[in-house]
Amino acid sequence: MTTHQRLLTLLDQHQARYRLMTHEATGKCEAVAAIRGTEVGQGAKALVCHVKGNGVKQHVLAVLPADRQADLSKVAAAVGGRRASLASPAEVDALTGCEFGAIPPFTFHPALALVVDPLLFERYEEIAFNAGRLDTSVVLNVEDYRTLHNGNVMKIIL
């Protein structure tokens, strides 16, 4: 099952309130927000990071508003590590089954921990993200995301 299929199955099984949109394939936050008719800050940017230090060697999916930048030291601290870096394209593919820009804010891999910045829940009633594919987006009720994401909520933005 693809990440796209897993995502839609999860949302449907939990009767999440969402809209599915197909559009031109793009991984750029500003461009896809314009296509979706949403604000850039509604975008849920998902970054695969590799965290090391303090005996920790962990991959993390860091999710934050698309109009903000991740603080990699805070991402590392969220799982007890010392430093974090962005994962390689091969690691991203292995852990998410997605290319850069298409990663939804959910993890379906046991080796990929999820950390969500709380600002994602505070500004909008809906969040938007690519649905495992660059040509398909989901606009999801933020309270449904809060219920379903199954990750740690910690401040990870600059």
Secondary structure per residue as TSV (DSSP state, phi and psi in degrees):
chain	resnum	aa	ss	phi	psi
A	1	M	-	360.0	135.2
A	2	T	-	-76.5	164.0
A	3	T	H	-59.3	-40.6
A	4	H	H	-57.6	-47.8
A	5	Q	H	-65.9	-40.7
A	6	R	H	-62.4	-42.7
A	7	L	H	-60.4	-51.4
A	8	L	H	-64.5	-36.3
A	9	T	H	-62.9	-45.4
A	10	L	H	-58.9	-48.9
A	11	L	H	-62.4	-43.5
A	12	D	H	-68.4	-40.3
A	13	Q	H	-61.3	-31.3
A	14	H	T	-101.6	11.2
A	15	Q	T	51.1	42.9
A	16	A	-	-67.6	148.7
A	17	R	-	-90.1	107.7
A	18	Y	E	-150.6	161.3
A	19	R	E	-121.1	139.1
A	20	L	E	-104.9	131.5
A	21	M	E	-127.2	137.6
A	22	T	E	-105.5	146.1
A	23	H	-	-161.4	178.7
A	24	E	S	-58.9	140.1
A	25	A	-	-70.3	118.8
A	26	T	-	-153.3	145.4
A	27	G	-	-111.8	5.1
A	28	K	-	-85.6	128.3
A	29	C	H	-57.4	-47.6
A	30	E	H	-66.2	-43.4
A	31	A	H	-65.5	-44.6
A	32	V	H	-71.9	-32.2
A	33	A	H	-62.6	-41.9
A	34	A	H	-63.0	-41.4
A	35	I	H	-63.8	-41.5
A	36	R	H	-75.4	-21.1
A	37	G	T	76.9	30.2
A	38	T	-	-118.9	167.1
A	39	E	-	-78.2	150.8
A	40	V	G	-58.4	-39.3
A	41	G	G	-65.5	-16.0
A	42	Q	G	-77.6	-18.4
A	43	G	B	-65.9	137.2
A	44	A	E	-100.1	98.9
A	45	K	E	-79.8	130.5
A	46	A	E	-119.3	117.4
A	47	L	E	-114.2	128.5
A	48	V	E	-88.3	121.6
A	49	C	E	-120.6	152.0
A	50	H	E	-109.0	119.6
A	51	V	E	-109.3	136.5
A	52	K	E	-136.9	167.3
A	53	G	E	102.6	154.8
A	54	N	T	58.0	31.6
A	55	G	T	77.3	7.7
A	56	V	E	-99.7	135.5
A	57	K	E	-140.7	97.4
A	58	Q	E	-142.3	142.5
A	59	H	E	-94.9	140.1
A	60	V	E	-131.1	136.4
A	61	L	E	-97.1	107.1
A	62	A	E	-93.9	122.0
A	63	V	E	-115.8	128.8
A	64	L	E	-151.0	164.4
A	65	P	E	-60.7	139.7
A	66	A	T	-66.9	-15.2
A	67	D	T	-93.3	10.5
A	68	R	S	-122.7	165.2
A	69	Q	-	-109.5	142.5
A	70	A	B	-75.3	143.2
A	71	D	-	-99.5	103.4
A	72	L	H	-62.9	-27.6
A	73	S	H	-67.9	-34.7
A	74	K	H	-72.5	-35.1
A	75	V	H	-61.4	-45.7
A	76	A	H	-60.9	-47.4
A	77	A	H	-62.2	-29.9
A	78	A	H	-60.6	-25.9
A	79	V	T	-117.5	15.2
A	80	G	T	85.2	10.6
A	81	G	-	-92.2	178.9
A	82	R	S	-102.8	-36.5
A	83	R	E	-144.3	152.7
A	84	A	E	-134.7	150.6
A	85	S	E	-140.1	161.0
A	86	L	E	-70.6	141.1
A	87	A	-	-71.5	158.4
A	88	S	-	-73.7	159.8
A	89	P	H	-55.5	-35.9
A	90	A	H	-66.3	-41.4
A	91	E	H	-65.6	-41.9
A	92	V	H	-58.6	-47.1
A	93	D	H	-63.2	-44.7
A	94	A	H	-64.6	-36.5
A	95	L	H	-89.9	-24.2
A	96	T	H	-120.8	-20.7
A	97	G	S	70.6	17.1
A	98	C	S	-127.9	158.1
A	99	E	-	-89.6	164.4
A	100	F	T	-51.8	137.3
A	101	G	T	92.2	-16.1
A	102	A	-	-108.1	1.4
A	103	I	-	-75.6	121.9
A	104	P	-	-76.5	164.2
A	105	P	S	-83.1	37.8
A	106	F	-	-132.0	150.1
A	107	T	-	-113.4	136.5
A	108	F	-	-118.4	11.9
A	109	H	S	-116.8	130.6
A	110	P	T	-64.1	-21.7
A	111	A	T	-90.9	5.2
A	112	L	E	-117.4	102.9
A	113	A	E	-75.2	151.7
A	114	L	E	-114.2	129.5
A	115	V	E	-129.8	127.1
A	116	V	E	-117.8	131.6
A	117	D	-	-74.6	134.7
A	118	P	T	-63.5	-22.4
A	119	L	H	-59.3	-26.7
A	120	L	H	-60.5	-25.9
A	121	F	H	-93.3	-9.1
A	122	E	H	-99.2	-20.2
A	123	R	S	-107.1	-26.8
A	124	Y	-	-134.4	157.2
A	125	E	S	-81.4	-19.8
A	126	E	E	-133.3	148.4
A	127	I	E	-114.7	158.4
A	128	A	E	-131.5	145.8
A	129	F	E	-163.1	157.7
A	130	N	E	-71.3	141.9
A	131	A	-	-98.3	49.0
A	132	G	S	84.0	-2.2
A	133	R	S	-142.8	147.9
A	134	L	T	-73.5	-16.5
A	135	D	T	-104.5	12.8
A	136	T	E	-142.1	133.0
A	137	S	E	-124.3	156.9
A	138	V	E	-118.4	135.2
A	139	V	E	-112.3	113.6
A	140	L	E	-119.0	139.5
A	141	N	E	-58.0	129.4
A	142	V	H	-65.1	-32.6
A	143	E	H	-69.4	-34.5
A	144	D	H	-66.1	-39.4
A	145	Y	H	-63.7	-43.4
A	146	R	H	-56.4	-40.4
A	147	T	H	-71.7	-36.8
A	148	L	H	-95.8	-19.5
A	149	H	-	-65.5	-31.4
A	150	N	-	61.1	34.1
A	151	G	S	-122.4	-176.0
A	152	N	E	-89.2	139.6
A	153	V	E	-104.1	114.0
A	154	M	-	-148.5	150.7
A	155	K	-	-69.6	119.9
A	156	I	-	-131.1	12.3
A	157	I	B	-102.6	161.2
A	158	L	-	-67.7	360.0
